[in-house]
Amino acid sequence: MVRNRKRKTNIGLTSPNTMMLAVRSVLNGGWSVKRAANEFHIARTTLSRYVEKCRDKEIDWDSALLFEIPRMQPKYNCRQVFTVDEERLLSDYLKDCARAWLVSNPGKRISIYEISQLFGSAYPLAFSTKNILSGFSATGIFPFNKHIFQDADFAAADVTDVIQTSTETEKQTPENRFVHNSSPIPGPSSFIPEHKTPEKSCGANISPYVIKPLPKAGASRVESKTTKRKKKSSTILTTTPNVEELKQFFSLNINRKSLEKVKKNVSLKRPKKTKVAENIDSDENDSETEIILQDSDDDQDWYEEGEQDINLNISEVKEHSFILVKYVAKKVAKYFVGQIEKIEGINFYVSFMKRKGSGNTFIFPGRVDLDIVSKADVIAHLPDPQKSGSTARAQEHYVFCVDLSTYNVE
């Protein structure tokens, strides 16, 4: 951090007193702007701007104080927002907050990240915003508190707290002018219930909580519908049984993901089958000259294409061995040749090769094609290939001395 800054210009060094004397010399003393600028060492354009402000009565030099004059600070591009008293009060509260922070955090320095927090604590104290904020909490508006007022606060209103009774005018029924004193005629004994008019029932008091109930909190834990975690008790993971259990779990998980993953973009179109023309001697029997052409639509035929013609010997595979891997997508089975880079349990890290033409020549592509293959997908252990040619380009071609024509090798 630069401690001593050397100024290259004198811009912004004019004090308010010097500017005031220069302006008064132009307005009241009859000096020209050029003469006053040379005498007080002020830029002529700056002095002309303040002279125009005084003529337009934007600045009253006679009655205004120095801190009330706009743009009369050492840096003219800044405007004073608060008065001197407000700034002094704010600085005092800011110092108190800084001391409290240093006491709470011994041995630490106040960085730029704590300045905003300290200023936020000092600003409400200096500008009485604390009273505005406490006004909401004192009345129970925010945060809401219905018990903020006691019964004693409403004692003055008990005198006028009188229940208003609604008086209804009773309807006067006209008296019967003629009264019959004749006795009723006896009849069969029976009980006739009197039908009384239903009385008006006063509605029960409805609480505001019924109209607008309190908001319900959401569920503390959102349970997933697709995946559920296995519940386990607290265990020490560094012990031998737990470590072995975790290794077995992760190995099975990797195997399951590798089987479910689509490893290759296998075409769904069936490869075109070409009939091979063979020269057959006429002297041989018909049974010996029979050509077997297998053309079936069964799925099993596509999955087991050519697997019977090769001897499986996967137990001898090791790192840097060449293998034949099968990928199945719906009704199409395709085979790929690759080299084992790393072995982890039942999973092989295989770097696949690309077939060159229709023969047994393979090359490694420019972009490494690496994939994790399960042991169940390995078909055969291929012998080590031979490199063709002596040039550097020819050394990149690998030739396998095996018959791969029965496989749909890519």
SULQUIMO-V543752 format. One record per pair of residues at least 24 apart in sequence whose C-alpha atoms are under 10 Angstrom apart, sorted by the first residue. I is the first residue (numbers start at 1). GAP is how many residues later the second one is. D is the distance in whole Angstrom. If there is no record, write none. Layout:
I	GAP	D
I	GAP	D
This chain:
10	31	10
10	32	9
10	33	10
11	31	9
11	32	8
11	63	9
11	64	8
11	65	9
12	30	10
12	31	10
12	60	10
12	61	8
12	62	5
12	63	5
12	64	6
12	65	9
13	29	9
13	60	9
13	61	6
13	62	8
13	63	9
14	26	9
14	27	8
14	28	7
14	29	9
14	58	9
14	59	9
14	60	6
14	61	9
14	62	10
15	51	10
15	57	8
15	58	7
15	59	6
15	60	10
16	50	7
16	51	9
16	53	9
16	55	9
16	56	6
16	57	7
16	58	8
17	49	8
17	55	9
18	24	9
19	27	9
19	28	8
19	31	8
19	32	10
19	53	8
20	27	10
20	30	9
20	31	10
20	41	7
20	42	10
20	46	9
20	52	10
21	40	10
22	25	8
22	28	10
22	29	9
23	24	7
23	25	9
23	26	10
23	27	7
23	28	6
23	29	10
23	30	10
23	31	8
23	38	9
24	27	9
24	30	9
24	37	8
24	38	10
26	25	8
27	24	8
27	27	9
27	28	8
46	30	10
86	40	7
86	41	8
87	39	9
87	40	10
88	38	9
89	33	9
89	34	10
89	36	9
89	37	6
89	38	9
90	29	9
90	32	7
90	33	7
90	34	9
90	35	8
90	36	5
90	37	8
91	28	9
91	31	8
91	32	9
91	35	9
92	30	9
92	34	9
93	25	9
93	26	9
93	28	8
93	29	5
93	30	8
93	31	10
93	32	7
93	33	7
94	24	7
94	25	6
94	26	9
94	27	8
94	28	5
94	29	8
94	31	9
94	32	9
95	24	10
95	27	9
96	26	8
97	24	7
97	25	7
98	24	9
251	93	9
251	94	8
251	95	8
251	96	9
252	94	9
254	92	10
254	93	8
254	118	9
254	120	10
255	90	10
255	91	8
255	92	7
255	117	9
255	118	9
255	119	7
255	120	10
256	118	9
257	115	10
258	89	9
258	113	9
258	114	7
258	115	7
258	116	7
259	113	9
259	114	8
259	115	7
259	117	10
259	118	9
261	111	10
262	65	9
262	66	9
262	67	8
263	64	8
263	65	10
263	66	10
263	108	7
263	109	8
263	110	9
264	63	7
264	64	9
264	65	9
264	70	10
264	72	10
264	107	9
265	62	10
265	64	9
266	61	8
266	62	8
266	63	7
266	64	10
266	66	8
266	67	8
266	68	7
266	144	10
267	62	8
267	65	8
267	66	10
267	67	9
268	61	7
268	62	8
268	63	8
268	64	6
268	65	9
269	62	9
269	63	8
270	32	10
270	61	8
270	62	7
270	63	9
271	61	9
271	63	10
271	137	8
297	34	9
298	33	9
299	31	9
299	32	6
299	33	8
299	34	10
300	31	9
301	30	9
301	32	10
302	26	9
302	28	10
302	29	6
302	30	6
302	31	6
302	32	9
303	24	9
303	25	7
303	26	10
303	27	10
303	28	8
303	29	7
303	30	6
303	31	9
304	29	8
304	103	10
305	28	8
305	29	9
305	101	7
305	102	7
305	103	8
306	98	9
306	99	9
306	100	5
306	101	6
306	102	9
307	72	7
307	73	9
307	99	9
307	100	8
309	94	10
309	95	10
309	97	8
309	98	10
310	69	9
310	70	7
310	71	10
310	92	10
310	93	9
310	94	10
310	96	10
311	68	9
311	69	7
311	70	9
312	66	9
312	67	7
312	68	5
312	69	7
312	70	10
313	65	10
313	66	9
313	67	6
313	68	6
313	69	9
314	61	8
314	62	10
314	64	8
314	65	8
314	66	6
314	67	6
314	68	10
315	60	10
315	66	9
316	65	8
317	26	10
317	63	9
317	64	7
317	65	9
318	24	8
318	25	8
318	30	10
318	63	10
319	24	7
319	29	9
319	30	9
319	31	9
320	30	9
320	31	10
320	64	10
321	29	10
321	60	8
321	61	8
321	62	8
321	63	7
322	28	9
322	29	10
322	30	9
322	31	10
322	58	9
322	59	6
322	60	5
322	61	7
322	62	7
322	63	8
322	78	10
323	27	9
323	29	9
323	55	7
323	56	7
323	57	6
323	58	5
323	59	5
323	60	8
323	61	10
324	28	10
324	53	9
324	54	6
324	55	5
324	56	5
324	57	7
324	58	7
324	80	10
324	83	10
324	85	9
325	25	9
325	27	9
325	48	8
325	49	9
325	50	9
325	51	9
325	52	6
325	53	5
325	54	6
325	55	8
325	56	9
325	84	9
326	47	10
326	50	9
326	51	6
326	52	6
326	53	7
326	54	10
326	81	10
326	82	9
326	83	9
327	46	10
327	50	7
327	51	9
328	49	9
332	76	10
333	74	9
333	75	7
333	76	9
334	73	8
334	74	5
334	75	6
334	76	7
335	42	10
335	43	10
335	44	9
335	69	10
335	72	7
335	73	6
335	74	5
335	75	6
336	42	10
336	43	10
336	71	9
336	72	8
336	73	6
336	74	6
337	25	8
337	26	10
337	41	10
337	43	10
337	44	10
337	45	9
337	72	8
337	73	8
338	24	9
338	25	10
338	26	9
338	31	9
338	32	9
338	33	10
338	44	10
339	25	10
339	31	10
339	43	10
340	30	10
340	31	10
340	32	10
340	33	10
341	29	9
341	30	10
342	30	9
343	29	10
343	30	10
343	32	10
344	28	10
344	30	10
345	29	9
345	30	9
346	27	9
346	28	6
346	29	5
346	30	8
347	25	6
347	26	6
347	27	5
347	28	6
347	29	9
347	30	10
348	24	6
348	25	5
348	26	6
348	27	7
348	29	10
348	30	9
349	24	6
349	25	9
350	24	10
353	45	9
353	57	9
354	55	9
354	56	7
355	42	10
355	43	10
355	54	8
355	55	6
356	41	8
356	42	9
356	43	10
356	54	9
357	53	10
358	46	10
358	47	9
358	51	9
358	52	9
359	40	9
359	41	9
359	44	9
359	45	8
359	46	8
360	25	10
360	37	10
360	38	8
360	39	6
360	40	6
360	41	7
360	42	8
360	43	8
360	44	7
360	45	9
360	49	10
361	24	9
361	25	9
361	26	9
361	27	9
361	35	10
361	36	6
361	37	5
361	38	4
361	39	7
361	40	9
362	25	10
362	34	9
362	35	6
362	36	5
362	37	6
362	38	8
362	48	10
363	31	10
363	32	10
363	33	6
363	34	5
363	35	6
363	36	9
364	32	7
364	33	8
364	34	9
365	31	10
